[in-house]
Amino acid sequence: MSNNDEDEPKKKRKKPDLPIVSIKTTADYQRMKLERLMANPDKPVTIPTRPKDKSLPPPPDFVRNIMGSSAGAGSGEFHVYRHLRRKEYARQKGIVEQAKREELEIEFRRKIEERQKNR
């Protein structure tokens, strides 16, 4: 009771016959990718979603460890202070960058509307 399928080795799927091309530039690489994509147009293509914008946590409402980098703080406390300071600077930098992005987006939308009115 042996199956004929078990005796025969499984057939490998044959790849589409595409010419072998040496890639020398990025244009060659893009051309190769497009040719491979267009070789089987029925195959579904997945388009990745856009990454979400980073949202920084809001500043703390109540800071328990109020200290400075000057006298009175122990040697280990300076590193805690430095970490908090760096974290706050990163948060402020993110706020400024987000404001710039929003401003550029508004300017872009305004230019698009202006060009559509001129048509």
VOMAR-10907 format. One record per residue (C-alpha): residue number from 1; x, y, z. Coordinates in nm, 4 decimals. Layout:
# residues N
(node NUM, (X, Y, Z))
...
# end
This chain:
# residues 119
(node 1, (0.0000, 0.0000, 0.0000))
(node 2, (0.2536, 0.2595, -0.0986))
(node 3, (0.1618, 0.5833, -0.2587))
(node 4, (0.3252, 0.6885, -0.5821))
(node 5, (0.3610, 1.0394, -0.4376))
(node 6, (0.5867, 0.9142, -0.1598))
(node 7, (0.8213, 0.7299, -0.3962))
(node 8, (0.8733, 1.0244, -0.6306))
(node 9, (1.0718, 1.3240, -0.5078))
(node 10, (0.8699, 1.6415, -0.4739))
(node 11, (0.8935, 1.8716, -0.7701))
(node 12, (1.0441, 2.2095, -0.7047))
(node 13, (0.8549, 2.5142, -0.8119))
(node 14, (1.0191, 2.6647, -1.1155))
(node 15, (1.0937, 3.0344, -1.0983))
(node 16, (1.0025, 3.2479, -1.3995))
(node 17, (1.2779, 3.2619, -1.6568))
(node 18, (1.4313, 3.6045, -1.6207))
(node 19, (1.7650, 3.7008, -1.7669))
(node 20, (2.0574, 3.7165, -1.5256))
(node 21, (2.1627, 4.0778, -1.4939))
(node 22, (2.4578, 4.2180, -1.3047))
(node 23, (2.3540, 4.5068, -1.0850))
(node 24, (2.5888, 4.8010, -1.1170))
(node 25, (2.3740, 5.0969, -1.0182))
(node 26, (2.0629, 5.1603, -0.8136))
(node 27, (1.8711, 5.2113, -1.1382))
(node 28, (1.9640, 4.8551, -1.2391))
(node 29, (1.8426, 4.7298, -0.9025))
(node 30, (1.5097, 4.9140, -0.9384))
(node 31, (1.4694, 4.7855, -1.2939))
(node 32, (1.5297, 4.4280, -1.1762))
(node 33, (1.2736, 4.4682, -0.8959))
(node 34, (1.0135, 4.6093, -1.1366))
(node 35, (1.0709, 4.3312, -1.3883))
(node 36, (1.0306, 4.0707, -1.1156))
(node 37, (0.7138, 4.2445, -0.9948))
(node 38, (0.5650, 4.2700, -1.3419))
(node 39, (0.6524, 3.9084, -1.4277))
(node 40, (0.3493, 3.8006, -1.2229))
(node 41, (0.0985, 4.0893, -1.2133))
(node 42, (-0.1695, 3.8715, -1.0488))
(node 43, (0.0368, 3.8326, -0.7312))
(node 44, (-0.0888, 4.0643, -0.4539))
(node 45, (0.1501, 4.3329, -0.3339))
(node 46, (0.1542, 4.4448, 0.0280))
(node 47, (0.2086, 4.8128, 0.0882))
(node 48, (0.3412, 4.8862, 0.4384))
(node 49, (0.1533, 5.1318, 0.6544))
(node 50, (0.3049, 5.4631, 0.7488))
(node 51, (0.4721, 5.4630, 1.0905))
(node 52, (0.2879, 5.6485, 1.3627))
(node 53, (0.4223, 5.9787, 1.4914))
(node 54, (0.6061, 5.9551, 1.8179))
(node 55, (0.4147, 6.1013, 2.1055))
(node 56, (0.6155, 6.2167, 2.4015))
(node 57, (0.4727, 6.1804, 2.7496))
(node 58, (0.3468, 6.5006, 2.9095))
(node 59, (0.5691, 6.6759, 3.1636))
(node 60, (0.5290, 6.5470, 3.5193))
(node 61, (0.2664, 6.7282, 3.7267))
(node 62, (0.4554, 6.6897, 4.0514))
(node 63, (0.8314, 6.6472, 4.0738))
(node 64, (0.9327, 6.4760, 4.3984))
(node 65, (1.3103, 6.4917, 4.3702))
(node 66, (1.3844, 6.8619, 4.3326))
(node 67, (1.7567, 6.9065, 4.3122))
(node 68, (2.0196, 7.0914, 4.1231))
(node 69, (2.3624, 7.0194, 3.9902))
(node 70, (2.5312, 7.2357, 4.2508))
(node 71, (2.6392, 7.1861, 4.6107))
(node 72, (2.4231, 6.9863, 4.8476))
(node 73, (2.3523, 6.7013, 4.6112))
(node 74, (2.5341, 6.3750, 4.6601))
(node 75, (2.7628, 6.2359, 4.3944))
(node 76, (2.4970, 5.9886, 4.2760))
(node 77, (2.2253, 6.2527, 4.2588))
(node 78, (2.4038, 6.4420, 3.9839))
(node 79, (2.3473, 6.1554, 3.7413))
(node 80, (1.9757, 6.1531, 3.8272))
(node 81, (1.9614, 6.5293, 3.7689))
(node 82, (2.1476, 6.4950, 3.4408))
(node 83, (1.9060, 6.2238, 3.3233))
(node 84, (1.6013, 6.4350, 3.4096))
(node 85, (1.7515, 6.7381, 3.2371))
(node 86, (1.8310, 6.5394, 2.9215))
(node 87, (1.4808, 6.3924, 2.9196))
(node 88, (1.3227, 6.7373, 2.9496))
(node 89, (1.5430, 6.8796, 2.6720))
(node 90, (1.4437, 6.5895, 2.4441))
(node 91, (1.0757, 6.6560, 2.5195))
(node 92, (1.1130, 7.0278, 2.4382))
(node 93, (1.3021, 6.9457, 2.1172))
(node 94, (1.0198, 6.7127, 2.0130))
(node 95, (0.7631, 6.9869, 2.0747))
(node 96, (0.9604, 7.2311, 1.8579))
(node 97, (1.0023, 6.9746, 1.5767))
(node 98, (0.6324, 6.8909, 1.5842))
(node 99, (0.5443, 7.2600, 1.5608))
(node 100, (0.7771, 7.2967, 1.2594))
(node 101, (0.6164, 6.9957, 1.0881))
(node 102, (0.2684, 7.1367, 1.1467))
(node 103, (0.3766, 7.4764, 1.0160))
(node 104, (0.5235, 7.3214, 0.7002))
(node 105, (0.2063, 7.1149, 0.6509))
(node 106, (-0.0116, 7.4275, 0.6804))
(node 107, (0.2122, 7.6130, 0.4333))
(node 108, (0.1969, 7.3190, 0.1918))
(node 109, (-0.1845, 7.3036, 0.2099))
(node 110, (-0.2038, 7.6809, 0.1570))
(node 111, (0.0145, 7.6594, -0.1562))
(node 112, (-0.1968, 7.3753, -0.2966))
(node 113, (-0.5181, 7.5735, -0.2427))
(node 114, (-0.3599, 7.8837, -0.3969))
(node 115, (-0.2519, 7.6909, -0.7087))
(node 116, (-0.5954, 7.5351, -0.7459))
(node 117, (-0.7572, 7.8806, -0.7315))
(node 118, (-0.5232, 8.0096, -1.0045))
(node 119, (-0.6301, 7.7379, -1.2495))
# end
